[in-house]
Amino acid sequence: MLLTLLAAGLLLAGGQSPVPAEGDRSRQEPNSENSAEGDNVGDELEAIRKEIAEIRATLERLEQAVTADKGASEFSPVMIRIETEAGEPLSGFDVKMYSLEGRHIEASDVSGADGAGLTRQLPYGDYRISISHPSGWTMSMKNQTVEPGKSFEKVVRAPDPSGRATVAIRSSIDRSRFEGLRFGERRHYRSGYSAYSVSHSPEPGQEDAGRYYMPFDSFPTVSDGIGEVAVQLEVSVEQEIEQPDGDAQTWYWRPPEELRFPRILLAIDDRVTGISDYDGGSAEAAETARYFRRQDEDDRESSSRRYKVGYLKINSEQKHPADEVALPIVPGTVTVAVESFLGKPDDAVLQSLEHEGPFEQPIWLRANLDGSSEWIPKVLNLDGWERGTSISFHARQVSEVADGETVEIAVESP
């Protein structure tokens, strides 16, 4: 409407009657009839000028009103406050808001002594809220809507960042319980594709068959090619806190760098070793390999398929006292999960893998099992543990630990 009125105003802005060209003036002789018509045209032009003046005045008033209301229509006040479950303000929390729409909008601030973490004017739309603290606590909320012209106020309850606790893990693993388990991920590739699938290691009593007719008879075991064996563990902590609106929000703990908290733990015999850095790799079997032999022509695998052996590279280790390791954590729900079983190959096994030069980092081979495998109760005493239901974990133990408390976990063979 404003553009239409403005266009009309521009078209009629001059308000002047047409002026005949110089050559036409001589042909216009004054007479009484033409004089009357000229008076009528003059009256009409005067009326048009008045209408244009009114339109201009209206446009100016509308423009001033729109300009004055622009902040309220496009931007809205936003305030996020951080507090404890008891309602006390918390300082030092990093608060960020990200737009979930096409435009890139981001606002961030740190909560002060009054708990106010973000006080801004933001455009309306859908946002994600991300909150973290140097102690390691972090959370996020999606689909937070800022409405046009309306205040967005949110109080978020967070864990007490000063809380401290401990998890103590003890190992007593019997290497002989792994007898017969084949180590090494058999990764199957199709020609022309980078994606792969991994076959499960054979179950007890089926060591030479495997699943999907994939032979594992040349993969190493503790009696042939594997030295140390380990149970791979992972520790996580979270807190579920009820928010003022009645919903529960989960906070996750990400250990800060200064703690040098291990990414994974290896329970080996009667000791626990923390691993701070690791990654994976894969290699094909050498042509004359003793282990991981290539399939024969009469194998039940299609000739269009090939496989590599997946392994784990341990880049750095943290030595801990034998038998038990005590790790600093925070209060909350502590989960210690058994991720996999690992075996450390000897030199003959490593020489069966195609690799340029010697491996620079210690290499471990994983036995690929799911949570229903019969190897798990054979290797682990599962008293107090929850069995896994998929390949994500073999077993886990969940405990509640309060401020100043220690939770003790035993990783033992039957």
C-alpha positions in Angstrom: 0.0 0.0 0.0 2.8 2.4 0.9 4.6 1.7 -2.4 1.3 2.2 -4.3 0.7 5.6 -2.6 4.2 6.6 -3.1 4.1 5.7 -6.8 0.9 7.8 -7.2 2.6 10.7 -5.4 5.6 10.5 -7.7 3.5 10.4 -10.8 1.5 13.5 -9.7 4.3 15.2 -7.7 4.8 18.1 -10.1 1.1 19.1 -10.2 1.8 21.3 -13.2 -0.5 21.6 -16.3 1.0 20.6 -19.6 2.8 23.4 -21.4 2.3 23.4 -25.2 5.3 23.4 -27.4 6.5 26.7 -28.8 5.3 25.8 -32.3 1.8 25.1 -31.0 1.2 28.4 -29.2 0.5 30.3 -32.4 -2.3 27.9 -33.3 -4.2 28.4 -30.0 -6.4 31.4 -30.3 -8.3 32.5 -27.2 -12.1 32.4 -27.2 -14.8 32.2 -24.6 -15.3 28.5 -24.9 -11.7 27.7 -24.5 -11.4 30.1 -21.6 -14.2 28.3 -19.7 -12.5 24.9 -20.3 -9.2 26.3 -19.1 -10.9 27.5 -15.8 -12.3 23.9 -15.3 -8.9 22.4 -15.9 -7.3 24.8 -13.5 -9.8 23.9 -10.8 -9.2 20.1 -11.3 -5.4 20.6 -11.1 -5.8 22.6 -7.9 -7.9 19.7 -6.5 -5.2 17.2 -7.5 -2.5 19.3 -5.9 -4.4 19.3 -2.6 -4.9 15.5 -2.8 -1.2 15.1 -3.5 -0.3 17.2 -0.5 -2.6 15.1 1.7 -1.1 11.9 0.3 2.4 13.2 1.0 1.5 14.1 4.5 0.0 10.7 5.1 3.1 9.0 3.6 5.3 11.0 5.9 3.3 10.1 9.0 3.3 6.4 8.0 7.0 6.4 7.3 7.7 8.0 10.7 5.5 5.4 12.4 7.2 2.5 10.6 10.7 3.8 11.4 9.8 4.3 15.1 8.3 0.8 15.3 11.0 -1.0 13.3 12.9 -2.2 16.4 9.8 -3.7 17.9 8.7 -5.4 14.8 12.0 -7.0 13.7 13.9 -7.3 17.0 12.9 -8.7 20.3 14.6 -8.4 23.8 16.3 -11.7 24.8 17.4 -12.5 28.3 18.8 -15.9 29.5 19.7 -16.4 33.2 21.6 -19.3 34.7 20.9 -20.5 38.2 21.3 -23.6 40.5 18.5 -26.0 41.3 17.9 -24.0 44.4 17.5 -20.8 42.4 20.9 -19.2 43.2 22.6 -17.3 40.3 25.6 -19.0 38.6 28.4 -17.0 37.0 31.0 -18.0 34.4 28.7 -19.9 32.0 29.2 -19.3 28.3 25.8 -18.7 26.7 25.3 -18.7 22.9 22.3 -18.5 20.6 22.4 -19.6 17.0 19.8 -19.0 14.3 18.4 -22.2 12.9 17.2 -20.5 9.8 19.0 -19.5 6.6 20.5 -16.3 7.9 23.6 -16.4 10.1 22.9 -14.9 13.5 24.9 -15.6 16.6 25.0 -14.0 20.0 27.1 -14.9 23.0 28.0 -13.7 26.4 29.1 -15.0 29.9 26.9 -15.1 32.9 27.7 -12.6 35.6 27.2 -12.5 39.3 23.4 -12.0 38.8 23.3 -15.1 36.6 22.4 -13.1 33.5 24.1 -14.9 30.6 22.7 -13.2 27.6 20.9 -9.8 27.3 20.4 -8.8 23.7 18.0 -7.6 21.0 17.7 -10.4 18.4 15.6 -10.8 15.2 12.6 -13.1 15.5 13.0 -16.7 14.5 14.0 -20.2 15.7 17.3 -20.5 17.7 19.5 -23.1 19.4 20.8 -22.3 22.8 24.2 -23.7 23.8 25.5 -23.3 27.3 28.9 -24.5 28.7 31.2 -23.9 31.6 35.0 -24.3 31.9 34.5 -27.1 34.4 33.3 -29.2 31.5 29.5 -29.0 31.8 27.6 -28.4 28.6 24.1 -28.6 27.2 22.0 -27.4 24.3 18.3 -26.6 23.5 16.9 -26.6 20.0 13.8 -24.9 18.6 13.7 -21.9 20.9 11.4 -19.4 19.2 11.9 -15.6 19.5 8.6 -14.0 18.5 8.2 -10.6 16.8 7.9 -7.8 19.3 7.7 -10.1 22.3 10.3 -10.5 25.1 12.1 -13.9 25.2 13.1 -14.7 28.8 14.5 -18.1 29.9 15.9 -19.3 33.2 18.2 -22.3 32.9 19.1 -24.5 35.8 22.6 -25.9 35.7 24.9 -28.2 37.8 27.1 -26.6 40.5 30.4 -26.3 38.7 32.3 -26.5 42.0 31.2 -30.2 42.6 33.9 -32.9 42.7 33.8 -36.7 42.8 36.0 -39.7 41.9 35.6 -42.9 40.0 38.0 -45.7 40.9 38.4 -48.6 38.4 40.1 -51.9 39.3 41.1 -54.6 36.8 41.5 -58.3 37.2 41.3 -59.8 33.7 42.1 -63.5 33.0 43.8 -63.7 29.6 42.9 -67.4 29.2 39.2 -66.4 29.0 39.8 -65.0 25.5 41.1 -68.3 24.1 39.5 -68.9 20.7 38.4 -65.3 20.1 39.6 -64.0 16.7 41.0 -60.5 16.7 41.0 -58.0 13.8 38.1 -56.2 12.1 37.4 -57.7 8.7 36.2 -54.7 6.6 34.5 -55.6 3.4 34.7 -53.2 0.4 33.0 -53.4 -2.9 34.9 -52.4 -6.0 34.6 -48.7 -6.7 33.1 -47.9 -3.3 34.8 -46.4 -0.2 32.1 -47.7 2.2 32.6 -50.9 4.0 30.8 -53.3 6.3 32.4 -55.3 9.2 31.8 -58.9 9.9 31.3 -60.1 13.4 34.0 -62.2 15.0 33.0 -65.9 15.2 31.1 -67.0 18.3 32.5 -69.6 20.7 32.5 -73.0 18.9 32.2 -71.3 15.5 35.7 -69.8 15.3 36.4 -71.1 11.8 33.1 -70.2 10.3 32.2 -66.7 11.2 29.0 -65.0 10.0 28.0 -64.6 6.4 30.4 -67.3 5.4 33.4 -65.0 6.0 36.4 -67.2 7.0 38.3 -66.1 10.1 40.6 -69.1 10.4 43.7 -67.1 9.7 42.9 -64.3 12.1 45.1 -64.3 15.3 44.1 -65.5 18.7 45.8 -65.4 22.2 47.5 -68.7 21.5 48.6 -67.6 18.0 49.8 -64.0 17.4 48.2 -62.0 20.2 50.1 -61.0 23.3 48.3 -58.8 25.7 44.5 -58.5 25.8 42.5 -55.6 27.1 39.0 -54.5 27.9 38.3 -51.1 26.4 36.4 -48.8 28.8 34.8 -45.4 28.5 33.7 -43.1 31.3 30.9 -40.5 31.0 29.0 -38.3 33.4 25.7 -36.5 33.0 23.1 -34.8 35.2 19.4 -34.5 34.5 18.0 -31.3 36.0 14.4 -30.2 36.2 13.8 -26.8 34.6 11.4 -24.1 35.8 8.9 -25.1 33.1 8.8 -28.7 34.4 10.9 -30.2 31.6 14.0 -32.2 32.4 17.3 -31.0 30.7 20.3 -33.2 30.4 23.8 -31.7 31.1 26.8 -33.6 29.8 30.3 -33.4 31.3 33.2 -33.0 28.9 36.5 -33.2 30.9 38.5 -30.0 30.5 42.0 -30.3 28.9 43.8 -29.5 32.2 42.5 -32.7 33.7 44.3 -34.8 31.1 41.3 -37.1 31.4 41.8 -40.3 29.2 39.6 -40.7 26.2 39.5 -44.5 26.8 40.8 -46.9 29.4 42.4 -50.3 28.9 41.9 -52.9 31.6 44.9 -55.2 31.0 45.5 -58.1 33.4 45.6 -56.4 36.8 46.3 -52.9 35.7 44.4 -50.0 34.1 46.0 -47.7 31.5 44.5 -44.4 30.3 44.7 -43.6 26.6 44.6 -39.9 25.8 44.9 -40.1 22.1 44.1 -42.7 19.5 42.7 -43.2 16.0 41.9 -46.0 13.6 43.4 -47.4 10.5 43.2 -50.3 8.0 45.5 -52.3 5.7 45.2 -55.1 3.2 46.8 -58.4 3.9 50.2 -59.0 2.3 50.4 -61.4 -0.7 52.3 -64.0 1.3 50.7 -63.2 4.7 50.5 -65.9 7.3 47.6 -64.1 9.0 44.6 -62.4 7.4 45.1 -64.6 4.2 43.3 -63.4 1.1 40.3 -65.6 0.1 40.9 -68.5 -2.4 39.2 -68.5 -5.8 36.7 -71.1 -4.5 35.8 -68.9 -1.5 32.1 -68.1 -1.1 32.9 -64.4 -1.3 32.4 -62.8 -4.7 35.5 -61.9 -6.6 34.2 -58.4 -6.8 34.7 -58.0 -3.1 37.9 -57.3 -1.1 38.6 -56.7 2.5 41.0 -54.8 4.8 41.9 -55.3 8.4 40.9 -52.5 10.7 43.1 -51.7 13.7 43.5 -49.1 16.5 46.6 -46.9 16.8 47.4 -45.8 20.3 49.2 -42.5 20.0 49.9 -41.8 23.7 49.4 -43.6 27.0 49.1 -42.4 30.6 50.6 -44.8 33.0 48.6 -45.5 36.2 49.3 -47.5 39.3 48.8 -51.2 39.0 45.4 -52.8 39.9 43.4 -49.5 40.2 43.1 -46.0 38.8 41.2 -43.1 40.4 40.0 -40.5 38.1 38.6 -37.0 39.1 35.1 -36.5 37.8 32.0 -34.4 38.8 28.9 -35.4 40.7 26.1 -37.0 38.6 25.1 -40.1 36.8 28.4 -42.0 36.1 28.5 -44.6 33.3 31.4 -46.9 32.8 30.9 -48.8 29.5 32.8 -51.8 28.1 33.2 -50.7 24.4 35.2 -53.7 23.0 37.8 -56.4 23.5 41.3 -55.7 22.1 44.4 -57.8 21.4 47.9 -56.6 20.9 49.5 -58.4 17.9 53.0 -59.6 17.7 55.5 -58.7 15.0 54.5 -61.7 12.8 50.9 -60.5 12.7 52.0 -56.9 11.9 54.2 -58.2 9.0 51.1 -59.7 7.5 49.6 -56.3 6.9 50.7 -54.1 4.0 52.2 -51.0 5.5 55.1 -48.7 4.4 57.8 -49.3 7.0 57.2 -50.2 10.7 54.1 -48.9 12.6 55.1 -45.8 14.6 52.4 -46.3 17.3 51.4 -49.3 19.2 48.8 -51.3 17.3 45.8 -53.1 18.8 43.2 -55.3 17.0 39.6 -55.2 17.9 37.2 -58.2 18.1 34.0 -57.1 16.5 31.1 -58.3 18.7 27.6 -57.1 19.5 25.9 -56.9 22.9 24.4 -60.4 22.5 27.7 -62.2 21.9 28.4 -65.2 24.1 32.0 -64.0 24.4 31.0 -61.2 26.8 29.9 -63.4 29.8 32.8 -65.7 29.1 35.3 -62.9 29.4 33.6 -60.7 32.0 31.9 -61.2 35.4 28.7 -59.3 34.7 27.4 -59.0 38.3 26.2 -55.5 38.7 26.6 -54.8 34.9 23.9 -54.2 32.3 24.3 -56.2 29.1 24.6 -54.4 25.8 21.9 -54.8 23.1 23.9 -53.7 20.1 27.4 -53.1 18.8 27.5 -49.7 20.7 28.7 -51.3 24.0 29.1 -54.8 25.4 28.1 -53.9 29.0 27.8 -50.9 31.3 27.6 -50.0 34.9 25.6 -46.9 35.9 26.0 -45.3 39.3 24.9 -42.1 41.1 27.7 -40.2 42.8 27.3 -37.1 45.0 29.7 -34.3 45.7 32.8 -35.6 47.5 31.9 -39.3 46.9 33.9 -42.1 45.2 32.3 -44.8 43.0 34.2 -48.0 42.6 34.1 -50.2 39.5 35.6 -53.7 39.2 36.4 -55.1 35.7 36.9 -58.8 36.3 36.8 -62.1 34.6 34.5 -64.8 36.0 
